[in-house]
Amino acid sequence: MTRTVQGTALVTEQHAAEIRSALKSSLYPGASDASIDMVLAYCKAAQLDPMTKPVHIVPMTVSTGKKDANGYDIKEKRDVVMPGIGLYRINAARTGQYAGCSEPEFGPTRTMTFKREKWVDGENGKRRKTFVDADMHYPEWCRITVRRLIGASIVEFTALEYWLENYASKGDDGGPNAMWEKRPFGQIAKCAEAQALRKAFPEAVGSQPTAEEMEGKSIDIETVASAKAAIEMPRAKAVPSVVPADAPIDAEFSEQATKERTPATVDGEPGPLGDLSPSQARLIRAKAVAAGFADDAALLAAHPDVSKATINTVLKALSDASA
């Protein structure tokens, strides 16, 4: 059977099955069918291509809100679908106002001492778990600034996140889990960038934490409810698609996976500036106006080599000129 949208065949039942198989075997290995269905539903509602893995399936320990006979909280393991930092970037870019972000700035390096699990051969020939002393180095904090173009101005939104407030522990001893131990700088940088993007684009990224922020942590039942409702969170207007909103899920995924989308042209928007993207061109023009350049001709007369390869150099020169 072939499904059609607007009279054009987009995806067969076989193709739909192949998409699901690819998600389960390559992008989300080991995930259950129910978890894959959550990913598909999330991506359909947010008009995302699931093959780019914009969301993650995060196994989490969840407090159910119930008590056992002894009065202790009843907890269980659940798969929760959460956006990745990549989805935050996508939604910010969709606004057409995202002007990039700074390189992460790290605070002083600290040392953490903890017990690391180690499996050794036991006397009876069976493997047994022991603990050995270990230490690692981590940054005390990370600061990142996200820039947003508002009118003709570049507005900066800065987030400062502390490592000890964000890292995920593996056990009761407070030691970091494998990811935070392996990438102490990279993980906190993602957390800081996520917070900065939430401050700069609240209507585009919403308030749900990213998978990078929540991996290895516990959440309560209210957080789970929020995660399940994430497909309803506010988001920036998506790039128009030829697929109608009521199209079958798999048909829409096939359309997104096989056809490149291009931003719509806005009346009155200046033409291209070299090989820069529209958002990069707006950023350069805003900086040029602040530096005293009246138009593109004046800008190109002073900086004829404006391109994606030289944008950082030109931005620095324009910033210095306007200082």
Phi, psi and chi 1 to 4 in degrees:
 res  aa     phi    psi   chi1   chi2   chi3   chi4
   1 MET       -  137.8  176.3 -179.3  177.8      -
   2 THR  -112.3  128.2  -59.1      -      -      -
   3 ARG   -88.0  145.2  -61.9 -174.0 -178.8 -174.3
   4 THR  -128.8  151.4   61.4      -      -      -
   5 VAL  -133.1  124.4  174.8      -      -      -
   6 GLN    53.7   38.0  -65.8 -175.9  -12.9      -
   7 GLY    79.8   -0.7      -      -      -      -
   8 THR  -112.3  127.3  -57.1      -      -      -
   9 ALA   -66.9  128.2      -      -      -      -
  10 LEU  -114.3  -41.4  -69.5  178.6      -      -
  11 VAL  -153.0  139.8   61.8      -      -      -
  12 THR   -96.4  167.2   63.8      -      -      -
  13 GLU   -60.3  -35.3  -67.6  -70.2   -6.9      -
  14 GLN   -65.3  -41.5  180.0 -178.8   -4.5      -
  15 HIS   -63.9  -40.8 -169.6 -171.4      -      -
  16 ALA   -60.5  -41.7      -      -      -      -
  17 ALA   -65.5  -35.7      -      -      -      -
  18 GLU   -67.1  -36.1  -69.8  172.4   -9.2      -
  19 ILE   -62.7  -46.6  -67.6  173.6      -      -
  20 ARG   -63.5  -39.9  -72.3  176.0  176.1  -87.7
  21 SER   -64.3  -39.8  176.5      -      -      -
  22 ALA   -64.8  -41.4      -      -      -      -
  23 LEU   -62.2  -43.7  -68.3  177.3      -      -
  24 LYS   -75.2  -33.3 -166.4  169.4 -178.5  178.6
  25 SER   -93.1  -28.8   62.4      -      -      -
  26 SER  -111.5  -51.9  -60.8      -      -      -
  27 LEU   -83.9  -35.0  -61.4 -177.0      -      -
  28 TYR  -130.9   63.8  -56.2   99.5      -      -
  29 PRO   -61.5  134.1   22.0  -32.9      -      -
  30 GLY    85.5   -4.2      -      -      -      -
  31 ALA   -72.8  148.2      -      -      -      -
  32 SER   -77.4  163.8   65.9      -      -      -
  33 ASP   -60.8  -37.7  -70.4  -22.1      -      -
  34 ALA   -63.7  -39.0      -      -      -      -
  35 SER   -69.4  -38.9  -63.5      -      -      -
  36 ILE   -62.6  -39.4  -65.3  -63.5      -      -
  37 ASP   -61.9  -38.1  -72.8  -19.9      -      -
  38 MET   -63.7  -40.5  -74.7 -164.7  -64.8      -
  39 VAL   -62.0  -46.0  169.7      -      -      -
  40 LEU   -62.9  -42.0  -65.5  174.9      -      -
  41 ALA   -65.5  -41.8      -      -      -      -
  42 TYR   -61.0  -49.6 -168.2  117.4      -      -
  43 CYS   -65.0  -36.7  -68.6      -      -      -
  44 LYS   -64.8  -45.7  178.6  177.6 -175.8  -66.2
  45 ALA   -65.3  -34.8      -      -      -      -
  46 ALA   -94.4    4.9      -      -      -      -
  47 GLN    56.9   54.1  -60.0 -175.9   38.0      -
  48 LEU  -119.1  152.4  -60.8  167.1      -      -
  49 ASP   -87.6  112.6  178.3    3.5      -      -
  50 PRO   -64.5  -20.8   26.3  -35.6      -      -
  51 MET   -72.2  -11.4  -62.0  -56.5  -66.4      -
  52 THR   -92.6    0.9   63.2      -      -      -
  53 LYS    52.7   60.2 -160.8  176.4 -177.7  178.7
  54 PRO   -75.6  -18.3   30.3  -35.8      -      -
  55 VAL  -125.7  162.7  -64.2      -      -      -
  56 HIS  -123.7  149.9  -60.7  -94.6      -      -
  57 ILE   -96.5  113.7  -60.8  173.9      -      -
  58 VAL  -111.3  113.4 -175.8      -      -      -
  59 PRO   -70.8  125.5  -13.3   28.9      -      -
  60 MET  -134.0  150.8  -55.2 -161.9   70.3      -
  61 THR   -86.1  119.1  -59.7      -      -      -
  62 VAL  -114.2  129.7  179.1      -      -      -
  63 SER   -79.4  120.8  -64.3      -      -      -
  64 THR   -79.6  -11.9   63.0      -      -      -
  65 GLY    87.5    2.2      -      -      -      -
  66 LYS  -108.9  161.0  -59.7  177.4 -178.7  179.0
  67 LYS  -118.0  150.1  -56.2  -76.2 -174.3 -180.0
  68 ASP   -88.6 -174.6   61.5   17.1      -      -
  69 ALA   -62.8  -24.1      -      -      -      -
  70 ASN   -94.4    3.2  -63.1  -41.7      -      -
  71 GLY    87.5    6.6      -      -      -      -
  72 TYR   -87.0  151.1  -66.1  106.0      -      -
  73 ASP   -63.2  137.9  -70.7  -21.5      -      -
  74 ILE   -91.6  122.0  -62.2  176.6      -      -
  75 LYS  -118.8  154.9  -62.3 -176.8  178.4 -179.1
  76 GLU  -148.3  159.9   60.8 -176.7   30.9      -
  77 LYS   -88.6  132.5  -72.9  -76.9 -171.3  178.8
  78 ARG  -139.3  152.0  -65.6 -175.1 -170.7  174.2
  79 ASP   -88.2  127.1  -79.2  -10.9      -      -
  80 VAL  -120.5  130.6  178.7      -      -      -
  81 VAL   -86.3  124.2  174.5      -      -      -
  82 MET  -134.2  149.2  -69.4 -173.4  167.5      -
  83 PRO   -69.5  148.6   27.7  -36.3      -      -
  84 GLY   -94.2  169.6      -      -      -      -
  85 ILE   -60.7  -28.1 -173.5   65.3      -      -
  86 GLY   -62.4  -36.4      -      -      -      -
  87 LEU   -69.2  -38.3  179.4   53.9      -      -
  88 TYR   -56.8  -44.2  -90.5   24.8      -      -
  89 ARG   -65.7  -39.6  -64.6  165.9 -178.1  157.2
  90 ILE   -61.2  -49.2  -70.9  171.2      -      -
  91 ASN   -65.8  -34.6  -75.7  -19.4      -      -
  92 ALA   -67.6  -41.0      -      -      -      -
  93 ALA   -65.9  -33.1      -      -      -      -
  94 ARG   -63.5  -23.4  -78.6  177.4  166.7 -177.6
  95 THR   -70.7  -19.4   66.9      -      -      -
  96 GLY    76.9    6.0      -      -      -      -
  97 GLN  -117.2    2.1  -62.8  176.4  -43.5      -
  98 TYR   -75.1  122.1  179.2   56.9      -      -
  99 ALA  -113.7   25.9      -      -      -      -
 100 GLY    88.3 -178.6      -      -      -      -
 101 CYS  -142.1  163.5   68.9      -      -      -
 102 SER   -77.2  165.1   66.8      -      -      -
 103 GLU   -70.0  146.7  -71.3  -64.0  -42.8      -
 104 PRO   -63.9  138.3   21.2  -32.3      -      -
 105 GLU  -109.8  126.6  176.9 -174.0   -5.7      -
 106 PHE  -107.9  148.3  -62.7  103.8      -      -
 107 GLY   -82.9 -170.3      -      -      -      -
 108 PRO   -58.4  147.4  -20.4   31.7      -      -
 109 THR   -82.5  128.6  -60.3      -      -      -
 110 ARG  -113.5  168.2  -53.7  -61.7 -174.3 -170.9
 111 THR  -120.8  132.4  -59.2      -      -      -
 112 MET  -114.5  133.1  171.0 -177.6  -77.3      -
 113 THR  -108.9  132.9  -59.9      -      -      -
 114 PHE  -153.9  176.9   60.6   97.4      -      -
 115 LYS   -99.6  125.4  -63.8  -71.4 -173.1  179.7
 116 ARG  -105.2  137.7  179.2 -174.6  -69.1  129.7
 117 GLU   -67.4  140.7  -69.4 -177.1    4.6      -
 118 LYS  -145.8  128.0 -177.7  178.4 -179.4  179.9
 119 TRP   -95.6  129.4  -71.8   86.9      -      -
 120 VAL  -130.0  165.2  -61.5      -      -      -
 121 ASP   -76.9  126.9  -67.0  -31.2      -      -
 122 GLY   -84.5  172.7      -      -      -      -
 123 GLU   -65.1  -29.9  -64.7  178.9   -3.5      -
 124 ASN   -89.9   10.3   58.0    0.2      -      -
 125 GLY    88.7   -5.1      -      -      -      -
 126 LYS   -95.5  149.6  -65.9 -176.1  178.4 -179.8
 127 ARG   -73.5  141.1  -58.3  -80.8  -71.3  174.8
 128 ARG  -136.4  154.0   63.4 -175.3 -179.6   86.7
 129 LYS   -93.1  131.7 -178.0  170.2   63.5  174.4
 130 THR  -127.4  175.5   61.4      -      -      -
 131 PHE  -128.3  135.3  -66.4   89.1      -      -
 132 VAL  -123.1  152.7  -62.9      -      -      -
 133 ASP   -67.4  137.7  -68.5  -28.2      -      -
 134 ALA  -145.3  158.0      -      -      -      -
 135 ASP  -143.1  157.8   58.2   68.2      -      -
 136 MET  -147.0  160.7   61.9  164.1  -69.9      -
 137 HIS  -109.8  138.9  -56.7  -67.8      -      -
 138 TYR  -144.6  156.2   65.6   91.5      -      -
 139 PRO   -81.0  139.8   30.2  -34.5      -      -
 140 GLU   -62.2  -37.8 -178.7  177.1  -15.5      -
 141 TRP  -154.1  168.5   49.5  -98.4      -      -
 142 CYS  -138.8  138.6  178.0      -      -      -
 143 ARG  -126.2  132.4  177.5  164.4   50.2 -145.1
 144 ILE  -136.3  142.7  -75.1 -175.6      -      -
 145 THR  -116.8  127.4  -62.8      -      -      -
 146 VAL  -104.0  136.6  167.0      -      -      -
 147 ARG  -107.0  135.5  -65.8 -179.6  -72.5  -91.1
 148 ARG  -126.7  134.4  179.1  170.6 -175.8  171.4
 149 LEU   -85.1  113.7 -179.9   63.1      -      -
 150 ILE  -120.8  108.2  -58.4  177.9      -      -
 151 GLY    66.6 -124.3      -      -      -      -
 152 ALA  -103.9   10.9      -      -      -      -
 153 SER  -112.6  148.6  -58.4      -      -      -
 154 ILE   -99.6  116.9  -59.9  -64.0      -      -
 155 VAL  -105.9  133.5 -178.7      -      -      -
 156 GLU  -103.4  138.7  -63.7 -175.1  -22.7      -
 157 PHE  -125.4  116.7  -62.2   83.5      -      -
 158 THR  -109.6  138.7  -59.5      -      -      -
 159 ALA  -124.4  136.3      -      -      -      -
 160 LEU  -120.5  118.1  176.9   67.6      -      -
 161 GLU  -120.7  137.0  -68.8  -67.1  -42.1      -
 162 TYR   -95.4  137.6  -71.1   89.6      -      -
 163 TRP   -60.7  -46.0 -163.5   90.5      -      -
 164 LEU   -65.4  -22.6  -71.0  177.0      -      -
 165 GLU   -87.0  -10.2  -65.5  178.5   -9.5      -
 166 ASN  -118.2  -26.8  -76.3  -84.7      -      -
 167 TYR   -67.3  152.8   86.0   99.4      -      -
 168 ALA   -98.0  127.5      -      -      -      -
 169 SER   -91.1  152.8   60.1      -      -      -
 170 LYS   -92.4  -32.5 -174.2  174.4 -177.3  178.7
 171 GLY  -145.3 -169.8      -      -      -      -
 172 ASP   -72.3  -15.2  -64.5  -25.1      -      -
 173 ASP   -79.4   -6.1   64.9  -20.3      -      -
 174 GLY    86.7    4.3      -      -      -      -
 175 GLY   -70.0  151.1      -      -      -      -
 176 PRO   -71.4  155.6   29.3  -36.1      -      -
 177 ASN   -76.1  179.4   67.2    8.2      -      -
 178 ALA   -60.3  -42.5      -      -      -      -
 179 MET   -67.2  -44.2 -177.4   59.3   72.7      -
 180 TRP   -70.8  -27.3  -79.8   85.2      -      -
 181 GLU   -74.9  -37.2 -177.7 -179.2   -4.0      -
 182 LYS   -75.4  -38.4 -179.5 -179.6  178.3 -179.9
 183 ARG  -128.3   64.9  -55.8 -174.6   71.0 -109.1
 184 PRO   -63.8  -31.8   24.5  -34.9      -      -
 185 PHE   -83.2  -43.8  -73.2   80.3      -      -
 186 GLY   -64.7  -39.5      -      -      -      -
 187 GLN   -67.8  -44.6  -72.6  -61.1  101.5      -
 188 ILE   -69.4  -28.4 -169.7   61.0      -      -
 189 ALA   -64.9  -39.8      -      -      -      -
 190 LYS   -65.0  -38.8  -70.7 -178.8  178.8 -179.4
 191 CYS   -65.0  -42.4  -66.4      -      -      -
 192 ALA   -66.2  -40.6      -      -      -      -
 193 GLU   -65.2  -40.0 -176.6 -177.7   -3.5      -
 194 ALA   -61.3  -43.6      -      -      -      -
 195 GLN   -64.9  -40.7 -179.0   69.3  -17.4      -
 196 ALA   -64.4  -39.4      -      -      -      -
 197 LEU   -66.9  -35.6  -75.3  166.9      -      -
 198 ARG   -65.1  -36.6  -79.9 -168.1  -69.9  -93.1
 199 LYS   -72.1  -38.5  -66.1  171.8   70.0  173.7
 200 ALA   -80.1  -35.9      -      -      -      -
 201 PHE  -130.5   63.5  -61.8   91.5      -      -
 202 PRO   -62.9  -33.1   23.8  -34.9      -      -
 203 GLU   -78.2  -14.5   81.1  -72.3    2.6      -
 204 ALA   -99.2  -39.7      -      -      -      -
 205 VAL  -104.0  -13.4  -58.1      -      -      -
 206 GLY    73.1 -161.1      -      -      -      -
 207 SER  -119.2   -1.0   59.5      -      -      -
 208 GLN   -67.8  133.9 -173.4 -171.9   11.5      -
 209 PRO   -67.4  157.4   24.6  -34.4      -      -
 210 THR   -83.5  164.6   62.0      -      -      -
 211 ALA   -62.1  -35.6      -      -      -      -
 212 GLU   -63.1  -32.7  -70.5   82.9    0.8      -
 213 GLU   -78.5  -28.2  -64.8  171.6  -76.2      -
 214 MET  -105.2  -10.5  -65.4  -58.0  -66.3      -
 215 GLU   -58.6  129.5 -177.7 -178.8    8.6      -
 216 GLY    82.7    6.7      -      -      -      -
 217 LYS  -111.2  168.0  -60.8  178.4 -178.1  177.8
 218 SER  -102.5  149.9  -61.9      -      -      -
 219 ILE  -133.4  157.5   53.1  176.9      -      -
 220 ASP   -94.2  177.5   56.4   28.0      -      -
 221 ILE   -64.2  -30.2 -165.2   66.4      -      -
 222 GLU   -67.3  -37.1  -72.2   78.3   13.0      -
 223 THR   -66.6  -37.5  -51.5      -      -      -
 224 VAL   -62.7  -43.1  174.6      -      -      -
 225 ALA   -60.9  -38.8      -      -      -      -
 226 SER   -65.6  -39.4  173.9      -      -      -
 227 ALA   -64.5  -40.8      -      -      -      -
 228 LYS   -67.9  -26.7  -71.3 -176.6  177.0  179.7
 229 ALA   -91.5    8.6      -      -      -      -
 230 ALA   -61.9  -26.1      -      -      -      -
 231 ILE   -68.3  -11.2   56.0  174.2      -      -
 232 GLU  -101.1    1.2  -60.4  175.0    0.0      -
 233 MET   -69.1  151.8   69.1 -179.6 -179.0      -
 234 PRO   -59.4  145.1  -21.8   32.9      -      -
 235 ARG  -150.3  160.9   58.8 -177.4 -177.5  -83.7
 236 ALA   -68.6  155.0      -      -      -      -
 237 LYS   -61.9  127.3 -175.6  177.4  179.9 -178.8
 238 ALA   -76.5  158.9      -      -      -      -
 239 VAL   -60.9  132.0  178.2      -      -      -
 240 PRO   -55.9  144.4  -23.6   33.9      -      -
 241 SER  -125.9  152.1  169.2      -      -      -
 242 VAL   -78.0   -7.0  -61.8      -      -      -
 243 VAL   -88.0  123.0 -179.3      -      -      -
 244 PRO   -67.1  159.2   25.7  -34.8      -      -
 245 ALA   -61.7  -28.3      -      -      -      -
 246 ASP   -94.2   14.5   58.1   -8.7      -      -
 247 ALA   -67.9  152.7      -      -      -      -
 248 PRO   -58.1  145.8  -21.8   32.1      -      -
 249 ILE   -52.1  -51.8  -69.8  179.8      -      -
 250 ASP   -65.7  -32.2  -65.0  -41.6      -      -
 251 ALA   -65.1  -42.3      -      -      -      -
 252 GLU   -66.6  -40.5 -176.5  169.8  -13.3      -
 253 PHE   -61.6  -41.4  -69.9  158.4      -      -
 254 SER   -63.5  -41.0  176.6      -      -      -
 255 GLU   -60.2  -44.0  165.9   70.1    2.3      -
 256 GLN   -70.8  -33.8  -67.3  172.6  -14.7      -
 257 ALA   -77.4  -21.0      -      -      -      -
 258 THR  -114.2   -7.6   57.2      -      -      -
 259 LYS  -129.3  125.6 -178.6  175.5 -179.2  179.5
 260 GLU   -74.5  136.9  179.0 -179.2   -2.8      -
 261 ARG   -98.6  143.2  -62.9 -177.5  174.2 -161.3
 262 THR  -124.0  143.7   55.1      -      -      -
 263 PRO   -61.2  147.7  -20.1   32.1      -      -
 264 ALA   -72.5  149.7      -      -      -      -
 265 THR   -79.6  136.3  -58.8      -      -      -
 266 VAL  -104.6  130.8  179.5      -      -      -
 267 ASP   -58.4  136.6  -67.3  -21.5      -      -
 268 GLY    85.2   -6.0      -      -      -      -
 269 GLU   -74.3  134.2  179.7   76.1    2.1      -
 270 PRO   -58.4  158.7  -23.2   33.7      -      -
 271 GLY   -70.4 -176.8      -      -      -      -
 272 PRO   -60.9  152.1  -21.2   33.1      -      -
 273 LEU  -122.8   96.3 -172.5   60.0      -      -
 274 GLY    61.3 -137.7      -      -      -      -
 275 ASP  -101.7   18.1   63.7  -13.2      -      -
 276 LEU   -71.9  149.2  -59.9 -178.2      -      -
 277 SER   -72.5  163.3   68.3      -      -      -
 278 PRO   -54.9  -42.5  -28.5   36.6      -      -
 279 SER   -68.9  -36.7   60.2      -      -      -
 280 GLN   -66.5  -39.6  -70.4  174.1  -32.5      -
 281 ALA   -64.2  -40.8      -      -      -      -
 282 ARG   -63.5  -38.8  -77.6 -167.8  -70.8  -90.9
 283 LEU   -64.3  -46.9  174.4   58.7      -      -
 284 ILE   -60.7  -43.9  -74.0  -72.9      -      -
 285 ARG   -64.9  -39.3  -71.3 -176.0  173.3  111.8
 286 ALA   -64.3  -42.6      -      -      -      -
 287 LYS   -66.2  -36.4  -71.8  -71.6 -171.7 -179.3
 288 ALA   -65.4  -41.6      -      -      -      -
 289 VAL   -61.5  -43.4  170.1      -      -      -
 290 ALA   -64.2  -28.1      -      -      -      -
 291 ALA   -87.3   -1.1      -      -      -      -
 292 GLY    99.3    8.6      -      -      -      -
 293 PHE   -85.6  128.4  -67.2   96.8      -      -
 294 ALA   -75.7  -33.4      -      -      -      -
 295 ASP  -157.2 -176.2   50.0   30.9      -      -
 296 ASP   -63.1  -36.0  -75.0   -2.1      -      -
 297 ALA   -61.5  -44.0      -      -      -      -
 298 ALA   -66.6  -39.1      -      -      -      -
 299 LEU   -63.2  -47.0  170.0   63.3      -      -
 300 LEU   -70.6  -25.6  -67.7  174.1      -      -
 301 ALA   -65.8  -36.2      -      -      -      -
 302 ALA   -87.2  -30.4      -      -      -      -
 303 HIS  -133.8   73.5  -59.2  -79.9      -      -
 304 PRO   -67.7  -12.5   26.5  -35.4      -      -
 305 ASP  -100.0   24.9   58.8  -19.5      -      -
 306 VAL   -61.6  122.8  174.2      -      -      -
 307 SER  -163.0  174.8   67.0      -      -      -
 308 LYS   -61.2  -31.7  -70.7 -178.1  177.5  179.4
 309 ALA   -73.0  -25.5      -      -      -      -
 310 THR  -114.4    7.1   63.0      -      -      -
 311 ILE   -59.2  -39.6 -175.8  171.3      -      -
 312 ASN   -66.0  -39.1  -70.8  -29.3      -      -
 313 THR   -65.6  -43.2  -58.5      -      -      -
 314 VAL   -66.7  -41.4  174.6      -      -      -
 315 LEU   -60.8  -41.3  -79.3  174.5      -      -
 316 LYS   -64.8  -41.4 -174.4  178.2 -173.9  -53.5
 317 ALA   -64.0  -41.0      -      -      -      -
 318 LEU   -67.7  -38.3  -67.0  174.1      -      -
 319 SER   -64.8  -42.5  -63.8      -      -      -
 320 ASP   -63.2  -36.6  -66.4  -18.2      -      -
 321 ALA   -70.1  -30.6      -      -      -      -
 322 SER   -90.8   -7.2   60.3      -      -      -
 323 ALA   -69.6      -      -      -      -      -
